[in-house]
Amino acid sequence: QNVESTEFKLAQEDIDLIDKSYKPPVEIPVEQIRIVPKTVDDSHKVYTTLKEVLENYNKIHPNPYVLAREIRKNGLLKPIEVKKIENGYQIIHGSARYFSWIIAFGSKPIPAFVI
């Protein structure tokens, strides 16, 4: 059954729509990115400053230094997601990756999907 589920053909117009919809990540200067404080729920803490990240008082795992080491070694496997705002960009998803990128590379522009 599993093999049969992979045996389907997409119409060319569907393939064209997918191709047209995909936008590759762009590199954004980290100085243009803003973190907006938010609480998703009690189990999802979001740091808003590098100082908070370095202290890691919420004990987020993996810790930012471990993630920075992985990013330095393997690159950013999943770009962050941002939206354009008046004076730059706001992070939608990936604040831990954003801060770990800064620990790993300083002010080097970060790959991001603009949504």
N, C-alpha and C positions, 0 to 999 in steps of 0.2 A: 504494500500500500504506500509506504513512504516513497519508494522509487517512482511509482506512478504519479504521485503528487508533484513531482518535479518535471514531468513531461507535459508541459503546456507551452503554448506560443503566445507571445505578446504581439498585439497588432502594432504595425509600424507607427501609427499615430500615437499610441501609448508610449512607445519608446521615445519618440520625439518630444512628447510632453514631459517625460522624466528628464531627458537631457536639457530641455529648456528651463526646467524648474531648479536644477542643481546649480548651486553657486559655490565655487571652491572657497576654502578659507583664505582670508587676507591677513597680512601682518599689520598689527596695530601697535603704535607706540604705547607702552604701558602707562605713560604719564597721562594719556587721554582717556583712561578707563576709570570709571567711578564704581565704588561699591555702595549700594544703597542698603542701609540696615533693614533687615526683615526677619521675621520669625515665621518659618514655615510651620513648625510644630515643636514641641518640647524636645524631640529627639534629633532635630536638625538645626544645629547651631551654625551661625554664619559670622565669621570674623570680619571686621570692617577695616582694620589697620594691620600693618605689618608687625607692629609691636604685639598685638593680640595673638597673631599667628605664631610669632617666635616664642611667646610664653605658653601657648597651647593649653590654656587653663581649662578648656572643655575636653581635653584629652582626645581630640579628633584623631582617628586612625585611618590610613597611615599618617604618621606625624609629618609635618611639612618638610622636615629635613630629609626623611626617607623618600618622600615623593620627589623632592628636588634632586636627590641623587639619581633616582630612576629617570627623571626627565633629562638630566644631563647626560646620562648613559644612552638612553633610547630615543630621546626626542619626546615631544608632546604627542602622544598617541591619539588623543581626542582633543581637538581645538576647543577653546572656550566658546560660549555663545554670548553675544552682546547685541544690544540694540542701540541705534543712533539716538543721541539726545543733543540738546542745544550746544553744549560745550565739549562734546566728545562722545563717549560710549558708556553704557551701563551694563554691568554683567547680569546676564539672565541665568546662566548655568556655568559652573566651573570656578567659583571663587577660590577653592583650595588649589586647583591647578594654576590659577593666576598667581597666587602668592608663592607657590612653590617654584613657579617659573622665575619670579623676581629673585628668590633665594639662589636659584641655579644660575641665572644669566644677567641679573641686574636690570638695566634699562633696555635690553635688547627687545625689539618688537616681538609680540606674541601672536601666534596663529589664532585666528578667531573666525567663527561664522557670524556674519551680520544678519540678524533675522528681523 
